């Protein structure tokens, strides 16, 4: 059965469907020596497909194992594959792949830290990012300036930005001193600098922004800055189910590796802390290395309220450590 060319290339990990559509329109994609056009379909998986002159290994959707990484992005890293100025990017630390590549699920600007997901399945990435899916993203945000209840109501009701109306699904006050206040906010779109721009409409400035949740996947406290971990099969299938993709049957996580990981966790954490202190003063790109533990508990939330990170999907209290810190008190 034929498939749209951009869908096949997205599945091969060459980018989101939107990015690949741009490649096709720019004449960078060819099939059996003929420059592809937007709307072309691939009838034969054995066809000679090339992007920028490089052969692309094509596989059927049933043959590819969908993998997902959770990455704790530090401030200062760029969400791009390469930077002309040689600055660090979010792809520098990720493990290398053969016959596939990591696709970022959305972006975080250079001054924003926290949870960033990567997958080998471009179709999964495309659906998770699409505004129609209304996938919740939760951020911890520190603002500088006085915030009153009327301002919070404005942000929840919706305010007009230059690219249309935007709003927070919820705003929860988490404390502060003087003119610095911390909130947890939830959005369901991924517009450029949306959280910062929303607060700016109320005359306050965001001084720190960190994503702590994407859907029901929480940023683990055990995952250090610049560290990554591969999500287990149950977590991968949660994401796939959410965007109406069939369940994955395989995982690349080796059970023996998981056992060794548990025994060596304390040593690796100490090594990571040391490496981060050393590398913080260097300009070279860091080595790829694993970070964090297997994915922990998550909770599904309804009605736009941020989920409690200490609860599991069924809503029962978790016996494991909370994924985000602090008791949240609504204002």
Secondary structure as GFF3:
##gff-version 3
##sequence-region A 1 331
A	DSSP	beta_strand	3	4	.	.	.	ID=ss1
A	DSSP	alpha_helix	5	11	.	.	.	ID=ss2
A	DSSP	alpha_helix	17	25	.	.	.	ID=ss3
A	DSSP	beta_strand	29	31	.	.	.	ID=ss4
A	DSSP	beta_strand	34	35	.	.	.	ID=ss5
A	DSSP	beta_strand	41	42	.	.	.	ID=ss6
A	DSSP	beta_strand	49	51	.	.	.	ID=ss7
A	DSSP	beta_strand	54	55	.	.	.	ID=ss8
A	DSSP	beta_strand	68	73	.	.	.	ID=ss9
A	DSSP	beta_strand	103	104	.	.	.	ID=ss10
A	DSSP	beta_strand	113	119	.	.	.	ID=ss11
A	DSSP	alpha_helix	122	129	.	.	.	ID=ss12
A	DSSP	three_ten_helix	131	133	.	.	.	ID=ss13
A	DSSP	beta_strand	137	144	.	.	.	ID=ss14
A	DSSP	alpha_helix	149	157	.	.	.	ID=ss15
A	DSSP	beta_strand	159	161	.	.	.	ID=ss16
A	DSSP	beta_strand	164	166	.	.	.	ID=ss17
A	DSSP	beta_strand	170	177	.	.	.	ID=ss18
A	DSSP	beta_strand	180	187	.	.	.	ID=ss19
A	DSSP	alpha_helix	194	200	.	.	.	ID=ss20
A	DSSP	beta_strand	205	214	.	.	.	ID=ss21
A	DSSP	beta_strand	217	218	.	.	.	ID=ss22
A	DSSP	beta_strand	228	230	.	.	.	ID=ss23
A	DSSP	alpha_helix	233	242	.	.	.	ID=ss24
A	DSSP	alpha_helix	255	279	.	.	.	ID=ss25
###
